[in-house]
Amino acid sequence: MTINTSSKFRFLLFFSIILFVPTVKAQNEAYSEPQSQEIADTTFVNLKDYSKDFVYDMKYATEDNFLKAKVYDCAECLLRYKTVQALVAANKEFMKNGCKIKIYDCYRPLSIQKKMWEIVSNPEYVADPKKGSIHNRGGAVDISLVYADGIELEMGTKFDFFGIQASHNYKKLPVPVIANRKYLKSIMIKNGFNSFDSEWWHYNLKTGLKDKVSNQTWKCD
């Protein structure tokens, strides 16, 4: 049987289409949906990239702290991704009642911990960098609560006040203050955090206690 030139051309064209269609279909299947990259729980991320609903008063990026020294170059709140998730969830609950979280401190690089230790070498006030703290692990936050108008709820003492009055166990306080501390504590614990008895503002993520001490740093604009 003889196939003329025209028939050969039609045959080759048809065969090429058969080969091309599955290839195009496969490519469309591969790229039709954007591929999302999962973030590991222990990855350091910036809180502001995951929520705009926090108020910031990053004390150690100023001299308004018990050290009387600025130890951060700029005010950024980095945390492990799992800490951010838990913190955002807690803040959503506070917002249902017209409040939101105010941030004083987040992740603290080990180099900053060493700098703080040089200023105040007292383990009652600053964790020894040889051991490191949960702040150096990206699993701790120092926080308070503010109303929608930005006014802070009364907590009895200022942040970083190291007297007995700052303790959760101290009860010689006005009833509204005790209620505010209890409210803060209850929502944070519900969302996976532990409180720190002597500091009403300090909370640790339960699952972050065994993470490694880190010296992860961030860029300032």
N, C-alpha and C positions, 0 to 999 in steps of 0.2 A: 504493500500500500504506500502511495506517495502522498506526502503532506506538502502542500504548496506554501509559499512564503507568507501569504496572508493568514493561513491557518496556523502556521508556526507562531506568528506574532500574537494571535488571539490566545493560543495555548499558553505561551510564556506570560502574557499579561494576566490571565486567569490564575496561573500557578503562583505568580508574585503576589496577587491579592490575597490568596489563601494563606501564604506565609506571613504577610504583613499584618492582617487583621488580628491574629492572636497576640502578636508582639505589641501592637498598640493597646489592646485590651489589658495585657499584663502590665504595661507601663501605667495605664490609667488606674488600675487597681492599686499599684504601688504608691502612687502620688496623689490620689484623689483626696485623701485625708491628711492634714498636717500631723506630723509625728511629734508628740509631746515628750520631752525628756524628763524622766523622773528625777526628783531631787532627794538625795540621801538625807535621812533624819539628822545626821550629825554635821551636815554642810552649814557653814556660816553664811547667813544672809542678813540683809538690812531690813529691819522691821518696817520702815516707811515704804518699802517696795511691795508690802503685802497688806497694808492698811493705812488709811489716812485719818483714822479715828482716835489717835492717841495725842495727848498733850505732852510736850517735852520741856523738861527743865534739867538738863544734863549738868549736874553740879560740878563734876570734876573737869568739865571743859571751861570752868570759870574759877574764880578765887573764892566764891561763895560756898565754902565747905569747911569741914573741921581742920583740914590741912592748911587752909589759907593759901593754897597754891593751885594753879592751873596745871593739870597733869595730862589732859588730852589736848591734842592739837585742834580738834574740832568735835562738835557734838553729833556723834552718830551712834545709833543703837543697833549694834550687831548682836546676833544670838544664833544658836543652833536652830536649824529649820523646825525641829520638833518643839522647841521652846516658843518660837514665834507662833506656831499653830495653836498651842495651848493658850498663849497670851491673848491672841486674837479672839479665841472662843470665849474666854473669860470676859473680855471687854464688851463683847456683844451682849452678854447677860447684864453687865452693869448699865449699858446704854438703854436697855429696856426700862430701867428705873430712873432715867434722866441723868446718869453719871457716866464718866469715862475715866480710864486710867491715865494718871500723870506719871511720866517716867523720870526717875532721877539718875539711874545708872543701869547699865546692861552688861554685856560682855566686857571684860577688862583684860587686855593682853598682859602676859607675864612681865613684859618689860615695864609696863605701867605699874604693876604690883611692886616691882623692885624699886621703882621711883618713889612710890608711896611709903615703902618700908624705910627708905633712906631719910624721909622727912619725919616719920613717926615710927620708930622701931619698937613698937609695943603690941604684942599679940592680942591685947584686950581691945585694940582699936583697928589694927591692920593685920591681915593674915600674913604669916611668914611666907615669902615667895618660895622658900625651899620646899614647902609643902603644897603651896598653891591653895586657892579657894574655889568654890563653885562659880564665882564670877569669872575666874580664869578658864573655866571649862565651857562657858557659854550657856549655862543653865540657870543663872540667877538674875533676878531683877529687883531693883529698889523702886518702890512705887507708892503712890497715894491715889486718892480719888478726887475728882473735881465735878462740880455741877455743870450744866450746859453753859452757864454764863462764865465759866472758868474759875469760879471761887472754889477753893479747896475745902473739902469736908474737914471738920475739926477732928484731929487725931490725938490731941493732948500734948504733943511735943513736936518740935521741928524734926526734919530729916537729919540723921546723924547726930542725934542727941543721945549721949551714952549714959545717962542716969537711969535709975531704976524705973522711972516713970515711963520709959519707952517700952518696957516689957509687956507682953501680952498678959502676963500673970499679975500685973499691978492693977488693983481694983479701986484705988482711992482717986477716982476720976469722975467727972460729970457723967450722968447716964447717957447723954447723946454721944459722948466720945467713946464710951465702951461699946455702944451700939454700932458706931461707925467702924471701929476696929473689927468687931465681930462680923459685920457684913462683908468687909474686905476679905477677911480670912476665910469665911464660909464659901464664897464664890471661887476664890483662888484654889482652895483645897478640892472643891468639886471638879475643877478643871486640871487636876494633876499636879498641883504644887504642894510643897510643905512650907509651913511658916517657920520663922526663927524666933525662939522665945524672947530673946532680949531686944529685938528690933521689930517693931510693928510693921515696918516698911519693906522688910526683906523676905523674898520668897524664892525657893529652890524648886526646879522641876524634878520630880521624883526619879524620872528615868534618866536624868542627866548627871546624877551624883558620881557615876563611875567613868564618865567621859574623860578623855585625857586633857591635862593642862595644855593650853595652847598660847602661842604668841602671834596668832593671826592679827594682822594690822589692816588698816583701811586708808584709802586716799582721801585727802581733804581737797575740796574745790579751791 
